[in-house]
Amino acid sequence: MHIQVHTDNHIEGDERLSEYAESSIHLALGHLADRVTRVDAHLADENGDKGSGRDKRCTLEAHVAGQPPVTTTHHAASVRDAFEGAAAKLERLLAGIEDRRRDKHPSRG
């Protein structure tokens, strides 16, 4: 599974952020690593220097083998909280897709 992290010009996209994103995604989606080929994380601060409550946004786009890409978005007060919220949503979304796939093709489990 390839993981790419993109940030806007208000969020510093350093190595520490990339390592955190990669480990969190592997933790959340590791059980689907054979089906998820790529995850793109897009992090943004919607209000820039102005600051406000829930202005950090994380959008995760997962590319699943044999499926169109799926996305989740979460807004929060911190980059970490936005990322964790989007990752939790993505994990639930992909689990539902995987459950439906198993129901439709039980022999492929």
N, C-alpha and C positions, 0 to 999 in steps of 0.2 A: 504494500500500500504506500503510495507516494503522497506526501503531505506538503503543501505549499502555503505559506503564510504571507498575506498581503496587508499592508497598513496604509492609512492615509497619511498626509503630512503632519497630522497632529499627534500621532502615536509613533513612538520610537520602535521600529521593528528590529530589535537587536537579537543576538544569538540566544539570550536567556528566554525571550518571548517565544522564539521558534522552538526551543527545546521543551518549554512548558506546553506549547500547543501540540507538538508531536507526541509527548508522553500522555497527555490527556486524551488525545484521539485514539491512541493505541489502547489505552485503558478502557475507554468507552466502547470501541469498535473492534477490539482485538479478536473477539470470537467470530467476526465476519471478515477477517483479513483476507480470506481466500476469495471473497466475492466483491469487496470494495477495492477498486483499483487506484483511486485517487480521491483526496479530500483537499479542497481549496478553502482556506479560512480568510475571510475579509474582515478586518477590524477597522473601525472608524470612530472618530469623536465628532458627533454631528454638530456640536456647538463650538468646537474649537476652543479658543482661549476664554470664551465667555463662561463656560461651565454651567451646569445645571444638574438636577437629580439623575435622570436616566438617559444621559446623552451618549453613552458608549454603546456601539452596535457591533455585534458579531454575526456574520452570515457565514454558514458552512454549506458548502456544495459538495455532495458526495457522488462519485461516479461508480455505479454498481454494474458489474459485468452483466450484459444482456438487458439492461434497464436504462431508461432515460435518467439523467442526473436529477437528484432531489436536493432541495435546499431547506434550511431552517434559519431563522433569525431570532435573536434575543437582544433586548435593550436592558441596560443596567447602569448603575452608578460607577462601576469600575470595569476595566477591560477584563479582568479575571472573572468577575461575576457574569459578564456578558458572554464570555467564551464558554464558561461552565453551563450556563443556561441553554445556549445553542447546541452544545455537545449532548446534553441530556435529551433535548428534543430530537436531535438527529438519531440518537441511540433508540429512542422509542419508535420513531418513524421507520428506521431500517428493520427493527425487530418485527414490526407489523408487516412490512413487505416480505420479510423472510418467512413469517408464519403463513402468509397467503400463498407464497411460492410452494412451501411444504404441503399445504392443504391441496393445492392444485396438482402437484407432482410428488406424491408420497414416497415413491421409490428413489427419489433423488436426495432425500433427507439431508 
